[in-house]
Amino acid sequence: MGLIFEMSQRGRICSAVKAYFQNLHNNVHLAVKFLPKPNTGAQGGFICQVANEDYFIKNHTFMGRSANHSRVDLRELFVYRALFLMGTGAEPHFIGSGYSNAYISKLALHIATKRVPGFQRRADRSTCSFSDDHQTQLNIIKEIFFLTDLNSGNVGLDDRKRLAIVDFVVEPSQNCIHRPNVFDKFREIPEPCKDSLRTWNLLESANTAKSSLRNDQQRLGRIIWREGYEEYLEIVMKNIHFVTNLFSQ
């Protein structure tokens, strides 16, 4: 019975993902192929191939037993979008179950992230030239956005040897506190590393992520959002302003 449920669950996800990309490309005949994902992590998922591009699909919510499981954490969506705009993350797509008639509920959300060009995991130490500067950049992003689970399988480098973060977890709200002193250790980082940070255009990227997410919220309709996003956003923006001023000196 469990196997039947899992197959049924996957089928519903695939139905929503396929409809989303066909709508995105304005082509109801667009071929969408699904493949198992190697080295599947705790959050599971699989690969979707669309127009010669690979996307990694994972569940954000799937109507768990608790009310919290059925609520979407907008903080995570914001970070996905911000990292992509900064040039340090994968292109994200947020896919509501409303795209598929196979769902009884319209409250589930799935996240599709496009394969980062030339991505090499930090875990592949023989091929991934992850430097101290990359680690410093990762640490700064971790402090700004309050991220965890940045293990060597979730971070690495793209084809231009830039930092790339493909998965993460946002800290619980009670841990997200503006502490300017945590950035003190970054004051003396090398100038080339500062130059890399300036290319992120932190403030512009965050503001664009905020405004684009408002459009996503409208598009996703009946999705129920977890509380705490606005408070988190206010704290993150304080971090961004502080870091921006720090590296403009």
C-alpha positions in Angstrom: 0.0 0.0 0.0 2.9 2.3 0.8 4.5 1.7 -2.6 1.2 2.5 -4.3 0.9 5.8 -2.4 4.5 6.7 -3.3 3.9 6.0 -7.0 0.7 8.0 -6.9 2.4 10.9 -5.1 5.2 11.0 -7.7 2.7 10.9 -10.5 0.9 13.9 -9.1 4.1 15.8 -8.8 5.1 14.9 -12.4 1.7 16.0 -13.6 2.1 19.5 -12.0 5.7 19.9 -13.1 4.9 19.0 -16.7 1.9 21.3 -16.9 4.0 24.2 -15.4 6.8 23.9 -18.0 4.4 23.5 -20.9 2.6 26.6 -19.7 6.0 28.4 -19.3 7.1 27.5 -22.8 3.5 28.1 -24.2 3.6 24.6 -25.7 1.2 21.9 -24.6 3.1 19.4 -26.6 6.5 20.1 -25.0 8.3 16.9 -24.1 9.0 16.6 -20.4 11.0 13.6 -19.2 11.5 12.5 -15.6 14.5 10.6 -14.3 15.7 9.4 -10.9 18.2 11.7 -9.2 21.5 10.1 -8.2 22.7 10.5 -4.6 19.2 11.5 -3.4 19.3 13.5 -0.2 16.9 13.5 2.8 14.4 15.7 1.0 14.3 13.4 -2.0 13.4 14.4 -5.5 14.2 13.6 -9.1 15.3 15.1 -12.4 13.1 16.7 -15.0 14.4 17.2 -18.6 12.9 20.1 -20.5 14.1 21.6 -23.8 17.6 20.1 -23.3 17.9 21.5 -19.8 17.9 19.5 -16.5 15.9 20.6 -13.5 16.0 19.1 -10.0 12.6 18.7 -8.5 11.9 18.5 -4.7 8.9 18.8 -2.5 8.6 21.9 -0.4 5.3 20.8 1.1 3.2 17.8 0.4 0.3 18.1 2.8 1.9 16.5 5.9 0.0 15.6 9.0 0.8 18.8 10.8 -0.5 22.3 9.9 3.1 23.4 9.5 3.9 20.9 6.8 1.1 22.3 4.6 2.4 25.9 4.9 5.0 27.2 2.5 8.1 28.9 4.0 8.4 32.0 1.9 11.8 32.6 3.4 13.2 29.6 1.5 11.7 30.8 -1.7 13.2 34.3 -1.2 16.7 32.8 -0.6 16.5 30.7 -3.7 15.6 33.7 -5.8 18.1 36.0 -4.2 21.0 33.6 -4.6 20.2 33.1 -8.2 20.1 36.9 -8.8 23.4 37.2 -7.0 25.0 34.7 -9.3 25.6 32.2 -6.5 22.6 29.8 -6.9 20.5 27.8 -9.3 17.6 29.3 -11.3 14.5 28.4 -9.2 10.9 27.7 -10.3 8.1 27.4 -7.8 5.4 25.0 -8.9 2.1 24.8 -7.1 -0.1 21.7 -7.2 -2.8 23.9 -8.8 -1.1 23.2 -12.1 -2.4 19.6 -12.0 -5.9 18.3 -11.9 -4.5 15.1 -10.3 -4.3 16.9 -6.9 -7.3 17.0 -4.5 -5.6 19.8 -2.6 -4.1 23.0 -4.2 -1.8 23.6 -1.2 1.3 21.6 -2.1 4.4 23.3 -3.6 7.4 21.9 -5.5 10.6 23.6 -6.3 12.5 23.0 -9.6 16.1 24.2 -9.8 17.9 24.4 -13.1 21.2 22.6 -13.3 24.0 25.0 -12.6 26.3 25.1 -15.7 29.5 23.0 -15.1 28.6 22.5 -11.4 31.2 20.7 -9.4 30.4 19.7 -5.9 32.8 20.7 -3.2 32.7 17.0 -2.2 34.5 16.2 -5.4 37.8 17.5 -4.1 39.9 16.1 -7.0 38.1 18.3 -9.5 36.6 21.1 -7.5 39.1 23.9 -6.7 37.1 25.3 -3.8 39.4 28.0 -2.3 39.6 29.9 1.0 37.9 32.9 -0.8 35.0 30.7 -1.8 34.7 29.5 1.8 34.7 33.1 3.0 31.9 34.0 0.5 29.9 31.0 1.7 30.3 32.0 5.3 29.1 35.6 4.6 26.0 34.3 2.7 25.4 31.9 5.6 25.4 34.8 8.1 23.3 37.1 6.0 20.5 34.7 5.2 20.8 32.4 8.3 21.5 29.2 6.3 22.4 25.7 7.4 22.9 22.4 5.7 25.6 23.9 3.5 27.4 20.6 3.2 30.0 19.7 0.5 27.2 18.1 -1.6 25.1 21.3 -1.6 27.8 23.8 -2.5 30.5 23.9 -5.1 31.6 25.9 -8.2 30.0 26.7 -11.5 31.7 26.7 -14.9 33.2 30.1 -14.2 34.7 29.0 -10.9 32.2 31.0 -9.0 30.6 29.9 -5.7 27.3 28.0 -6.3 24.8 26.9 -3.7 22.3 24.4 -4.9 20.5 23.5 -1.7 20.2 24.7 1.9 17.9 25.0 4.9 16.9 28.3 6.6 17.4 28.5 10.3 14.3 28.5 12.6 12.9 32.0 13.0 14.0 32.3 16.7 17.6 31.9 15.5 17.4 34.8 12.9 18.7 37.8 14.8 20.6 40.8 13.5 24.0 40.6 15.1 26.4 43.0 13.3 29.4 41.7 15.3 29.2 38.4 13.4 30.5 40.2 10.4 33.6 41.6 12.2 35.7 38.7 11.2 35.2 39.6 7.5 36.6 43.1 7.7 40.1 42.1 6.7 39.4 39.7 3.8 41.5 40.0 0.7 40.6 42.6 -1.9 39.9 40.0 -4.7 37.4 38.4 -2.4 35.7 41.7 -1.8 35.6 42.3 -5.5 33.7 39.0 -5.9 31.2 40.1 -3.2 30.5 43.4 -4.9 29.4 41.5 -8.1 26.5 40.1 -6.0 24.8 43.5 -6.0 23.3 42.4 -2.7 20.8 45.2 -2.2 19.5 45.2 -5.8 19.3 41.4 -5.8 17.4 41.2 -2.5 14.9 43.9 -3.6 14.3 42.2 -7.0 13.8 38.9 -5.2 11.2 40.5 -2.9 9.2 42.1 -5.7 9.3 39.0 -7.9 8.0 36.8 -5.0 5.0 39.1 -4.6 4.1 38.0 -8.2 4.7 34.4 -7.3 2.4 34.6 -4.3 -0.4 35.9 -6.6 0.3 33.2 -9.2 0.3 30.4 -6.6 -3.2 31.5 -5.4 -4.4 29.3 -2.6 -1.0 28.3 -1.1 -0.9 28.9 2.6 2.2 30.7 3.8 4.0 30.2 7.1 4.2 33.2 9.4 7.5 35.0 10.0 8.5 36.0 6.5 8.2 39.8 6.9 10.1 39.7 10.2 12.9 37.5 8.6 13.0 39.8 5.6 13.5 42.9 7.8 16.4 41.3 9.6 18.0 40.0 6.4 17.8 43.5 4.9 19.6 44.9 8.0 22.3 42.4 7.4 22.6 43.3 3.7 22.8 47.0 4.4 25.5 46.4 7.0 27.6 44.1 4.7 27.1 46.5 1.8 28.5 49.4 3.8 31.3 47.2 5.2 32.6 46.3 1.8 32.1 49.7 0.2 34.8 51.2 2.5 
